[in-house]
Amino acid sequence: EVEDPNYDHHPLPAAFGGNRNSSGTKASASENLGCFGASRKKKDVSGGGGAGDKASASASTLTSRPRPESTKGYELLWQPDVVQSYLTLLQSCSNPETLEAAAGALQNLAACYWQPSIEIRAAVRKEKGLPILVELLRMEVDRVVCAVATALRNLAIDQRNKELIGKYAMRDLVQKLPSGNPQHDQGTSDDTIAAVLATLNEDSLTLDVGASLRICHLNVEGMSKAKSEYLARLMRDERVDIIAIQETHTISDENLRSRGSIPGYVLVDAIHSAVHHGVATYIKSSIPNCNVVYKDCTDNIHVLAIEVSGVTVINVYKPPSSRWPRVPLKSFSHPAVYVGDFNSHNQAWGYEDSDIYGNLLFEWMTLNNLYLIYSSKSKGTFRSARWQKDYNPDLTIVTKNQDGEHFDHVVQFIPAHPGSYERFAKAMFAAAGRHIPRGFRKQYIPGWNENCDELYEEYNATNNNKVAARLLTELDDQRKRKWRETVENTDFTHSSRKAWRLLRKLGADSRCEGTVNKMSPNSVASRFSTADLECALLSVKLGKAAGFDGIYPEFIKNAAPKVKCWLVELFNRILDTGHLPKLFKRAKVIAILKPGKDGTDAAHYRPISLLSVVYKLLERMILHRIQPHIDRATPVSQAGFRKHRGCTEQVLVLTSHVEAGYERRHKTGVVSVDLTAAYDTIWRDGLLLKFMEVIPCAKLSSLLNNMLSNRYFQVFLGNKSSSWRRLNEGLPQGSILAPSLFNLYISDIPRTQAKQFQYADDLALAVQSESLTEIEEILESDLSILSTYFRRWRLQPNPAKTEACAFHLNNREAHTEMEGDLEQSRTSQWSLGPGPNLSSSRLRLAPPRVGNVIKKNAEFSRSLLDAGGVERLMNITRQRQKYTPRVTKFTGQVLFTMWQHQELRDVYKKHGWREQDFVTKTVAARNATPNSPNNANSTLNRPMASQSGTRYEDRTIKRTPAPRNNGAPQRPPQAPLYQRPQSHSN
């Protein structure tokens, strides 16, 4: 990319005083500034009142978008909203004075290089104003054409506008120039001719690319039609102006045009060869001024030089078998650019060894004060299939002026640096926009087709319930048809991969294999590799939303290998320096309304935090290294966010622990503790301290501190967004590292006499004893220990969700009450202090009987079905008045448990039982026990079955609010978590 020396790089400042023209000097009183100029005479508006009134009326009916209240003074003139008003006048009015005034307004607004004028030029293009102005060039009114041509000249400052004007307005502009015919040239003034020439000058002398000339040179190894079409698309996307091609393998101009015609570009000249040589230079068709200044083919060394607006571009090709002469190339005056395939080896441009041709070329460059544009970090321009290495035979050499300045504006690769991540994100998003097909579907409904559209429209028109039923039937039929086709097409013979993928989605493949991580603590901060990135990509789920950078998971998974290498280099730079891109610390929080809520309160919304996909990929790579060390430090009682562990496992362990107590005739007391906003209240300094104790790595600890500090988030609710808020403490929501770091933060939770069952931030303490009094004493002591621990590490328990319950088989103690209440004082210290009589949470477990056996033994269920036992049990439920409550109770329990078998469901449906009727009759059978104060089953009001045939009783919890203190809150120095009441009634 070569900078144009004649381009104006001095834009006007944002704040200026007085009337100034584009050169920065004060406008004289006699200078014609257009329709608003000082030298223009006042027009007699009496004759054009009708059209003017019509235009005014048309303009008065225009509606524009509301402007910000902070816009004041002259800033109102440069609002993009005014463009629509001016364009409407230009399109609808016929009064020449109104047309000249509107075009003159756009001319003046688009005349500068400051930001408001840039926005005006873009707004004219987006509002389709360029075709309106081009059409006005065909008018016969001279002053209108002058104003429109000047407006086009100013609009052509924008790169995109320049291309459109040069493509569609060139013919109309040329028609306004003098043709030599007095009748044709009579109505054209000198001002109009100057305005047209200025517009043509803007489109040609600035090379149709603004301030730079973009040159692309490559060795195509033979031109073909397919390569020409691909080059046309690639060069258009990269906005290339000049194409220098080597090794065309053509013998004549006709041969080159037949297979080397690049749409949008014109062949300037070419050098052909009978052997596989040849060069050709193309230029964009919108750049008319181009001259061939030198052409030579001595010793099969092809040199073709062209001049474009004062810049000389030399296309060079030296075959590998040719020798450089004593003076390799002809010298050209500054500015000049030598591009091409030089086939010379020298260490100055990346070769391991230098040959005689490379030394000769390097000496010539030194003698002529030339500059080689090369970076050792850049990739090679040629990949050798034989040696599997990258080389740099293609060079770019530029001249220097007297001050030693050279052309250094070369299109380079984005450096893998945190400060360049925004450029990388924009490049990824632009590439996705060019190559990924896009559709628009607001809501996807499986099975929806054209018939559903017709039925839905008919239902909206008639509001007929029969039409709605037909619509639902159509949807069900389409879904069933889709499922049948999926099952029928699942064949391991033709596509086993597709079949296995379907089975995995259905949950058939749920087995996990354990892996052994041999990474040592000293290697957690070693540099990442491409294998680490590929391993992390296996855990990335597709179909997820993107963060503020706009990069989706599909972009990274389908990226080219060089993009992945760039990401690895970026992650290594982040690991070495500890600095993150700004977009990595930005979170987009989407507020989603919870089901059944009206949205009048902030608590009715569920926040979903969207982080950068690339940032979460970095977190996965770090997590893969530190997870084994965190698992070793995490206690066995913690099952949350650990491999091969889960919440159901903890429930099973707790249930087995309670049933084991039954075998020993012990009672089990359980207190479930919940933490308030556990992830949001993590003390960052405390977390880093524990991290250093487990993983003593200063580099990784510094990076972790930077990842958790100075984070910002913005909340989006519908089309509205909040201001940026800072996250002072806690772990970011949606982070990959957050669950494991939380496990590390509470890994040193003190040991208690009670057995601990943890799942993430939920904790259960279970104690077994023959006496409830002893259970309460142990729980008091353990909760006091936990209270001190939580207060020390700034964790806040939630008394509203903390509950206590007892598991036992003694019906006489089913209504045991204790005098205690969970309170939360104003000092955020919570306890179980004295209060009114409180019915404890009682949970009675029935011994495992027939229901447990039937659920664990499918063969017994089938035997019972074959023997006609199900029908007999159903007859008992129909005539439950004839049997004792104990019989009806176990009958309902057995039927409720056996409902899970498909074969038995068919029997139920055969007798006309629906699922709703079945549940109702089963509940009635199970609750057919008379209420008695001495019977523990009197408190049963709904059936619940577990794998062990467990029945749950009602749990009644009464809480009283904490007393209010008029004075300042005071925290007790050693306030226990659980205070034993003074008197206890058993």
N, C-alpha and C positions, 0 to 999 in steps of 0.2 A: 504494500500500500504506500504510494508515493504522494507526498504532500504537494499541493499546487502552490508555487511561489507567488502567484498573482492573486491568491484568494484573500479576502478581507477577514482578518481574525480579530477585529476590534469592535465588538458589539457595543451598542449604546448602554450606558448604565441604567439601572432601574429608576433612579431618582435623577431628574434633570430639570433644568429651569429654562424657560424661554422656548421659542420655536427654533428648532434646529433641523437641518436636513440630514441625509444619511452620512455625509462626510464629517459631520460634527461642527460645521461653521454656521454662523447665523445667516438666516435667509434674508436676502435683500428685499427691499420693498417692491422692486421692479421684477422680481423673479416670479415666474408663473408656477404656482404650487398646485394647480388643478382647479377644480370647481370651488374649493374653499380658499384659493389664493388671494393675496392682498391686491394684486394687479387686475383682478377680474372685475369687470363692470357689473353693476347690479342689473339684473334682468327685469324686464317688464313682465310681471306675472299676471297682468290683467287678461291677456289673451288666452292663457292656458289654465284658466281657473277650473274649468270643468274636469279636465284630466287630473289636475293636481288635487282637487277635492276628492275625486274618486280614489286616487292613490292614497290620500290621507285617510280616507274612510277604510280602505283596505288595510292600511297599516294599523289603524286603531283597533281593528278586530283581532289582531295577532295576540296570541297568548304565549308567554315565555315562562321558563322555569323560575322559581323564586331564587333571588340572589341572597348571598349571605349578608347578614346585617353589618358585618365589619367592613364591607366594601364602601369606600367613600371617595369623593372627588373624582379625579381623572381615572381612577381604577374602574369606574363604571363603564367607561368607553371600551375597555378591553375585555369585557366579560364575553365568553363564548356564546352566551344567549343571544346577543345582538346579531349574530351572523344569520340566524334564521329570519329575522325581520328584514335585513337587507336583501337576502336572497329572494324572499317573497316579493319584495318590491321589484327586483330585477326580472322576475319571472312573470309577474301579473300586470305591471304598469306599462303604458305606452308613451307617457310623457317623456321627451328627451331630457328635460331638466332633472326630473326625478331619477331617471336611469343614470345620468351622469353623476348626480349627487350620491346615489347608493354605491356605484362603482368607485367613486372617489373616496367614500368612507372606508370601504374594504382596502383600497389602495393605501391609505394612510395608516390603518390599523395593522396591516401586514408588512410595514416598511422597515421595521427594526429587527434587531437580533436578540432582544431581551425575551424573557419568558412569556409575558402576555402576548407578544406578537407570534411567538411559536405556537401558542395555544390557538390563536385566531387562525393561523394557516392550517393547522390540523382540523379545526372545526369546519372550515370551508370545504375541505376535502371530504370529511365525514358526512356533511349535510348535502353532498352531491352538488356543490356549487360550481365546480370547474366546468361541467358541461353547459351550465347556464351562461357563464362568462364567455365561453368559446362561441356559443351561438350568437351572442351580441356582437361579435367581431364582424358578422355579415351585414350589419346595419349600414345604412347609407349616411347616417348622421356622424359627422366627423368628430365632434367633441365626445360623443359616447364611445366611439372606437378608441380614441386617445386615452380616455379614463380606464376603459376595460383592458387595453394593452399594458398600461402602467400597473394596473392591479395584478395582471398575470405575471408581470416581471417580478413584483414583490412576493407573490405567492410562490414563485419558482425558487425562492431561497430554500424552501423545504425540499428535501431530497425526493420524497415520494411525489410531491406536486410537480417537481421538475420533470420527472419521468413521464407523468401523465400529460403535462402540457406539451413537452417535446414530441409526444406520440400522436396527440389528437388535435393540437392547435397549430402545428407547424404550417400546414397548407393554408389556413385562413390568415395567418400572420404574413406569409409570403405574398398573398394576393393583395395586401394593402401597401406593398412597396411599389415605387414608380416602375411602370412598364414601358415607358417611351411613348405611349399613346396620350396625347393632350386631353382628349375627352375623358379618358379613364383616370388621369392623374389630376384633373382640375379640382375635384372636391377634397383632395387629401392635403392637409396642412403639414407644415414642417414639424410641428409638435407631434402629430400622429406618427409621421415617419420615424422621428427620433424615438418615440415610445416603442414602436414595433422593433426597431433595431436594438434597443436596449433589452427587450425581451429575448430576441434571438441571441444576443450576446450573452445573456445570463444562461441560456440553454447550451451554448456551444463552448464558450471560453472557459467555463468552469467544469468542462469535461463531463457534464451530465451526471456527476456524482458528488457535487458539492465541493468540499475542500480536499479531496483525495482522488488519486487514480489507482484503481485496484487492478493488479496484474497477476495472472496465474500462468505458470509455466510448468509443463509436464512432458514426460516421454511416454507417448501412447503406444509405442511398439506396433505401429500399423493402424491407420485410420480405417474405420468401418462405419456403416450407417447406425449400428447399435451404439457404438461409442459416441457418435455425434449426437444422437438423441439424449444419451445420458449426460454428456457434457453440457448440452443446452439447459437441461434442468438443473444441474449442479451449479453452473455459472450464474444462472438467473437467481437461484436461492442465495448465492454468496455475493451477488451484485458485482460481478467481475466486469471490468471494462475492456481489458486487453488479454488475449489468450495467445501464449507463445508455445507452440507444439514442436516437439522433436520426433524424429523417426516416423515420418508420415508414410513411408514406403510407397510413394507415388512417383509416376514417371512424367506426368503432364498436369496442366491445370484442369483439363477435362476430367482426367482420372480422379483428381482431388475433389472436384465439385460433385462428381457422381457419388462418392462415398464419404465425403468429408464436409458436407454442408451442415453448419450448426445454426439452427433457427435462432433468430434474434441477433446474429453476428454476421459481419461482412468480412470476406477474405481480403486482406490488404495485399499481400504478396506471398510467394512461396518459392523455395528452391527444391528442385526435384533431383532424383538420382536413380540410376539404373539398378543399383544395389539397394540394400535395406537401409537407406539414409533419407535425408530430406527434412526440411523445416517449413513451418507455415505460421503466419501471424494473423490473428483475427482481431477485429475491433467491434465494439457494440454499434449496432446500426444507427443509434441515435446520436453518435458522435461523427459529424460529417468531415471535419477538418483533420486530415491525416496524410502525411507524405512519406514516401520511401526515400531515405537519404543515403543508404549504402547497402550494397549487395555483393557478396563475394563467396566463391566456392573453391578456393585454392587448397590443394592437397586434401580434398574431401572434407575440409573444415568449413562448415556452413555458417555464414554470418549474414544476418538480415536485420537492418536498422531502420526504424520508422520514427517520425517526430510527431508528437501530439501536443499542441499548445505549449511549445517550448521544451518539452521533456522528450529526450531521446531514449527509446527502448530498443535494445540490441538483443536479438534472439540468436543464440550460439549453440552449435552442436559439433563436438569433436568425436569421431568414431574411436573406439578403443585402439584400433590398429594404426591410426594416424599419429603423426608427430607434430608438435608445436614448432612453428618457425622461431627464429631468434627473437623476433618481436611477435608474441602470440596474437594480439588483437590490435586493431586500430583504436586510437584514443579519441574520445569525443569530449566536447566541452560540457561543463556543468550546466544543467542537471542531466545526468545520463544514468541508465540502469542496464547492466549486463545480466541476462538471465539465460539459463539453458543447462544442457548436459555437457559438462566439461571433461568428464572421464579422466580426472587427474587426482593422484593420491598425495595428500599432505596432512601432517599432524595438525595443521592450523584449522582444518575443518573435519576432524574426528577420525582420521585413519590412524592405524597403529604405526605404520611406516610410511615414509615419503618416497615417491619415485621421481624420476628426472622430469616428467611432465608437470608434476605438482610443484616442484621447486622452481621450475622456469615460470610457471604461472604466478606463484607467490612473489617472485622477484619482480615480475612486471607490475603487479599490483602495488608493490612498495615504491617502485620508481615513479609511478604515475599518481601517487597519492590517492589510491582507491581504498575503499572500505568494504570488507567482507561481512555480510550480515549472517552471523552464525552464533548459535548458543550450544554449548556442550550438553545442556539438559534437553535439547530438542531431539526428537526421534529422527532416525535415518529416513532418507527419501527413497531408498531402494532396498528391497529385501531380497537377498541372494538365496535362491532355492537350493543351490549347491552347497553353500557354506552355512546356511541358516543363520545369517548375520545381517545387520543393517549397515548400509553404507551411505555416503553423501556425495554422489557424483554430480547432483544438481545443486548449483550455486547461484547466489544472488550477490552481485557486486555493484556498488554505487560510487559515484564520484563525490568529491568534496569541493566546497567553495574556498575562497581565499581565507575565510575565518576558520577553516577546518570543520565546518558543519557538513553533515551528510544526511542522507535519507535513512532514518532509523525507524520509520513507521511501517513495520512489517507485521502482518497478521500472524500472531504467535498463539501457541496453545495456552490455555488458562493455567497459571501456576497452581499447584496443589497446596494452597495456603488458606487458612481460615478466613482471611480477608477477601478471598476470591470466590467464596462459596456462593454468594448471590449471583455472580456471573455464571457460575456453573449451573445453578438452578434455572436461570433464565435460558441458558443454552439447551438444557434438557427439556424444558417446557416447550421451547420453540421447535426442537426436533420432534417432539411428540405431536405437536400441532401439525407439522408437515407430513408425517408418515403414518400416524395412527388414525384409522377411520373413526369418525365420531357420529353418534346418533343422539337422538333426543327422546327420552321417555321418562316422564315424571314419575310414574308409578307402574310397576310390573305386577301383573296378576297372572299366575299360572293358568293356562287353559283358555285365556281370553282370545276370541277370534272375531271375525266379521259378524257372525250370527249374534254373538254377545253384544256387539255394538248396536245392531238393529233392535235387539230386544231391550237393551238399556234405553235407547232413545224412545222406543214405544212406551216403556214404563214411565219415563219422565213426562211424556205427553198425556197418557191416560191414567196413570197412577193405579193401574189394575194389578191386584195381587196375583192373579193367574199368570200374568206376564212375568212377574218377579219370580214365581215358582218355575216357570219355563227357563228363565235365565239361570237360576241356580242348578236346575237339572242339566242344562247345557254345559255349565262349568264342570259339574261332577263327571259327566260323560267324557269330556275332553281330558280331564285328569286321569280317569281310568284308562282311556285309550293310550295316553302317553305312558302310563305305567306298564300296560301290557306290551307296548312296543319296546320299552326299555328292557323288560324281562326277556322277551323273545329274541331281541338282538344281542343279549349278553351271551357271548360264545367264547370259550377259552381257546377254541381252535383258530379263529381268525384274529382275534385281538384279546389276548390274555391280559394285557396291561389295562385296557379299558374295563374289563370285567373285574379285575382286582380293585381298580379305583372305585367302582360302584360298591363293591363289598366293603371296602374301608369306610365309605360314607355311611353305609348301613350299620357299621359298628362291628363287623365280623372280625376284623383284624385289630384287636386291642392289646396284643401281646407286646411287651417292651423288653428289650435286651439291655442288660446292664453294661456300662462301659467303665473302663478303668482309666482315670486321668492321672497321668504321671508327671504333671507339671509341678515344679517346685515353687516355693514362695518367691525365690529370686528371679523367676522367669515370668512373673505376671506382668512386668513392665517391658518385656522384650518387644521388638518391632513386630507389627502385624505382617501377615503374608496373604497372598491371594487365596491360599487354602483356608485361612481363618475366615475370610470374607465369604467364600463359597459355603463353608459350614454354617455360618450365621444366616445365610440366605435360605437355607433349608427350613429354618424355623419361621421365616417371614410368611405371613398369611396374605393371600391376594384378596382383592375386593375391599380393602380398608381405605378410609378417607386419608387425605393428605393434610399436612400442616400448612403453615403460612408460605412455605417455599413452593407449594404446588406440585411436588414430586410424589407420585403414587408408587406403591410397591411394585407394580407391573413394570414401571420404568427401569428400576434397578435390576429386577430379575431377568429382563430381556435386553439389558444393556450389552454393548460390545465389550470385549475383553479389555480394551484400552480404557474404557470408562471405569471399569472395575479396578484397573491398576491405578487410575487417578484417585479413586476413593481410598484405596489402600495407602497411597502416598499422603493423602490428606489426613487420614487417621493417625498415621505415624507422626506427622507434623504436630497434630493435636496432642499426641502422647508425649512428645518431646518437650513441647513448649507449655502445655497446659492451657492454651487459649482456644476458645470455642468460637465459631461463627455466631453472629447475633441471632440468626434465625433458629439456632439450636436451643436458645433460651426463651423462645416465644411459644406460647401455648394458645390455641384457639379453643375456647370453651363453648360448647353448644348446649344450650339449655333446652331440654326435652321435657314436655309436660308428662307427668306421671299418669297412668290410667286411673280414671275416676276422679281426677282433681279438676277444679275449675280455673286454676291459674291465678287466683287472687293473692296468693302468698308465694314468697320466694321458695319456701319449703316444698311447694307443689311441683317443682321442677327438678329433674335429675341432670346434673352437669356431666357432660362428656368432654373430656380434654383430648384435643388432637395435637400431637407433637409431630415434629419432622420425622419422616420415615428414615432418612439418612442418619439422623441422630439416634433413633431407636436401633438402627443397625449397628452403630458404634457401641451402644449399650449391650447389645447381645454379644458382641465380640469380647467386651470386658467381662460380662457375666460368665462366659464360658471359661474364663481363666480363674475367676475368684470364687465361683460357686463351690468347688470342692473344699476350699479352705473354710468357707462359711458353714458348709454342712458339717464339717468336723467340729466346729465350735457350737453348733446349734444342739440343744438337748434333744434326747430321743422323744420326749413328750411332745415336741412340736411337730405337727404333721402338715402345716400350711406351707404351700409353695415349695414343696420338696419332691424330688423325683421318686416315683413309685409310692407316693403317700397321698392321702386325700382326706376330706371331711368324713366321708362314709366310713373310713377305717377307724377314725376316732370314735364315731358313734358306736361302731361294733365293739371296740375295745371297752368303752364305758359300759355298754350293755352286758358284755361278758364279765366285767368286773362286778357288776351288781348281781348277776346270776350266780357267780362264784360265792358271793356273800350269802346267798340263800342256802347254798349247800352247807355252809358252816354255821347257819342260823344266826347270821350277823345282820344288823341293820346298816344301811349305807346312807350317809348324809352328803349331799352334793350342793356346792355353791358355785353358780355360774357368774363369772365376772366379765363385764364388758367395758371397753375403753372408749371414751368420747373422742371422736375425730383422731384416731390413733395415728394415722399417717400425717395428718396436718400439724400435729403437735410434737413431732420429733425434734429434739434438740440437736442442731447440726454439729456443734462443737463436741457434744457427747458422742455422737455417732462417729465422728472422725477419730476420737480417742479410742473407741472400741475397735474401729477399723485398723488403726495402727497396731493395736495389741494382737490382732489376729493375723494381719498381713503387714508386716513392717516394711512398707515400700513408700518412700517419701514422694516419688514421682507420681505414683498412682493416687496417693492421698491428696496431693496438690490438685491433680486433675479432678478428683471427686469433689473437692471443695469448690472448684470453679463451676462444676456442673450443677451444684446445688445452690449456689449463690447468685444474686442479681437476676433472678428469673421473673419474667413478666407474663401476664395472661390478659386476654380480652374476651369478654363474654358476648355471645351473639344470641339474640332472641328474635327469631323471624328475620326481618330486614333491618333490624336495629342492632347496634353494637355499643358496648360501653367503652369507657376510657381505659387506658392501660393501668393495670394494678400490679403491684410488686408482691412477690411471694417471699416473705421474710424468713419463715421457718417451715419445717416440715419437708416431706418428700413430694415431688411433683406427681400429680395424678396422671395416669397413663404411662408412666415410666416403666421400662423393663427392669431396671435395677431396684425399684422401690420395694417390691415384696421381699427380696432377698436381704436388702439392707435393713428392713424392719425386723426380720428374723435375727439378724446380727445384733440389732439394737437391744432386743430383749433376750438375747442368748444367755446373759448372766443373771437371769431371774433367780432369786434365792430359792434354795430347796426348802420344802415344807414337810411337816409330818404327813399331811394329806397327799394323796397321789394326784399328780397334775396331768391334765389332758388339755393340750393347746392346739388351736387351729387359727393361725395368724394372730389377730388381736383378741380372739375369744379364748377364755381360760376357764376351766372347770376344776374344782378341788373336791376330791372324793375321799371320805373317811369311813371306815367300817369298824363297828364295835357292837357289843351286845347292849350297850346302854346309850340312849339318846343324849343323856347328860354328858357323857364322855365325848361323844361326837361334837357337841357344841363347844366344849372346852378346847378341843383341838382346832376346830375351825376358827375360834376366837384368836388363838395364838397365831395361826397361819395368816389370817387376814391382817393382823397387826403388822406382821413382817412385810407383807406385800404393800401395805399402806406406806411404810417407810421407804420401800424401794421405789414406788411410783412417785412419791413426793421428791425423792432425790433426783430422779431422771426426768422430771417434768411431764409425767404422764397423768392424765385425768380420767379416773374411773367414772363410770356412768351409773349412779345408784338406781335410776329409773329402770334400767335393764338388768340389774343384778338381782338374782333370785336364789332362794334356798329351797331345797326340797329333800324329802326323806323317802327311801325305798325300803319297805319291810313287808312282812307277810302276816303281821299281827292285826287282826280286825279290831281288837279292843283299843288299839292305839291309833286308829284311823283318824280320830278327831282330836288328836293331841295339839294343844295350842301353846305358844310361847309368847312371852311378853317382850316383844322387840319390834323394831321398825327400822327400815333403811332410811337414813336421813342424809341430807347434804347441807352442811353448814355454809355460811356465807364466806368462809375462808377456803372453800373448795375442798375441805377435808371431810371425807364421808365415813360413816360409822353405822353400826347397828345398835342404836341406843335405846334407852327405856322408852316405853310408850304404852298405848292401850293394848288390850288383848288383840293379838294378831294370829289369825289362822295360818299355820305354816303351809307351804306348798307340799301337799302329800301326793305321792305317786305310788300306788300299790301295784305290784306285779304279781299276776296269777301264775301258779306253777305251770310249766309246759305240759300240755296234755295232748288231746287228740288233734287239735289244730296245728300244733308244732310238728307232729308226726306226719300229718297229711301234707303239709307244705314242703317238708324235706324229702318226702318219698313219693315220687310221681307214680311209681308202679302200684303203690297201695291205692292211689286215687283211681287209676284205671280199673283195678280189681273191684273197688267199691262201685264203680260205674257199671261194670259187667254184671255184678251180682244184684243190681237193682237197688242198691243202697241209697242212691240219690233221691229216687222217687219216694222212698220211705221217709227220708228226712224231710222232704217237702210236704208230705202228708202231715208230719208232726207240726210243722209251722202253720198249716191250715187249721188244725184242730188242737191248738196249743192250750185251750182251756181244759182239756182232758188230762194234761200231764203236769208234773211238778215243775216249779220254776227252774230247778237245777237241770232238768232234761231239756226244756226249751232254751235255756241259756247256752248249753253246749251245742245244741242243734244249730242255732244261729251262728255260733262261732265257726263250726265246721263248714257250713254252707258259705259263709263269708270268705273263708280261706280258700275253698275250692273254686270260687268264682274265677280265679286266675287261669284255670286250665280251659283251653279252647273247647275241648270235647264236652266238658260239663256245661259250658255256656250254650252249646247247641241243644243240650237236653232242656235247659231252662227255657230257651226260646221255643222249643217244641211244645212246652206246656203253656205258651202264651205269656211268659213272664218277660217284661222289659227290665232294663237295668234299673230304672227308677223304682219300679214296683218291687224288684228284688231287694234293693237296699232298704226300702220302707218295711217290708215284711221281715227282713233279717234283723233290722233294728228293733222291731216290735218283739221278735222272738227273744233277742238278747236282753231286752229291757223288761221282760215279763217277770221280774222279781218284785215281790211286794216290798214297799218301803218299811224299813225297820231300823230303829236306832242302833241295834246290835249287829246289823248286817252291813258289812263294808260295801256291798254292791248297791246300797241305796243311793249312793252319790253318783252312780254311773248314769250319764245322760246322753252319751253318744258312743257308738262302737268304734274302736280303733284297734287294729291288729298289727302286730309286728312279727318278725321272723321267729320269735320264741313264744308266740301265743300270748303276748303281753296285753293287758288291759289297763288303760289309764283312767284315773279318777279325776274329778274336778280339782282345780287348783285355785284357791281363793287367796288373793294378796291384797291387804289393806295397807295403804301408806298415808301418813300424815305429813303435812308440809313442815319444813324446818322452822323453828321459832325465829322471829325477827329481833335483831338487836338494834336499839336506837343509837348506840355508840358505834365507834369504828370497829370493823371486824378484826378479831385477834385469833391467830392460829395457835392452837395448843402446841407446846414443844414436842410432845410425844403422844399425839392423839391416836389411839388404836383404831384400826379399821373395823373391829367388831367388839362391842362392849357387852359383856354378859349382864343380863338384867339382875336386879336385886332379888327378885323372887321368881321362881319358875314352877309352873303347874304342869305336871306331866299327865 
